[in-house]
Amino acid sequence: GESVGLHLPTLSVQEGDNSIINCAYSNSASDYFIWYKQESGKGPQFIIDIRSNMDKRQGQRVTVLLNKTVKHLSLQIAATQPGDSAVYFCAENIRGSQGNLIFGKGTKLSVKP
Amino acid sequence: DGGITQSPKYLFRKEGQNVTLSCEQNLNHDAMYWYRQDPGQGLRLIYYSQIVNDFQKGDIAEGYSVSREKKESFPLTVTSAQKNPTAFYLCASSIGQGPVEQYFGPGTRLTVT
């Protein structure tokens, strides 16, 4: 499969623990943020998104936190499972850019059983 | 099933040949996108199209061309002018109209030797 995990920051967690994946952004005009999960050799899958008028959004087992003061985004995964092992990307949209997303380099999450 | 299809999954070409990657969606989405992914990297935007018969260059358009003759189809041609064509190519679509989730296809792995 596609080796998307080479040279990426890696987070290793024990099954059942909570995971926190962090992302920094630099543009204060960013108004929309999204997290994707990518398994080896596959296309990215949507996890959760958040707009800049919110600080927190929750989904099933996932929470996204947005701190606009320090331009920081985090993805929290509760009760991490082996199936959560993948590369996680954050992406941002800069206001006025027609919905185009700018992707970060990704973090590889490895879950130990 | 609704979704985005890319074919083939693996593609091999000799240097100097043009090659066209297929992307089809039946989600009735207006916007479509092409990204390139290299190992250990995030996704980089090649071309995007907000509407039929219109498309714009992304960050790394040199050596690539696209067409958008039908709403459901957005083929990408990798020309011989692209210096490093070997990569994982991802197609995505969205409903358009500003920043929203992009849905990704399974990707095509292109190897040029």
Interface residues (C-beta under 8 A of the other chain):
Chain A: E2 S3 V4 G5 L6 H7 L8 D31 Y32 I34 Y36 G41 K42 G43 P44 Q45 F46 D49 R51 F89 A91 N93 Q98 G99 N100 L101 F103 G104 K105 G106
Chain B: I4 Q6 A31 Y33 Y35 Q37 P39 G40 Q41 G42 L43 R44 L45 Y48 Q50 G58 F88 L90 A92 S94 G96 Q97 G98 P99 V100 E101 Q102 Y103 F104 G105 P106 G107 R109
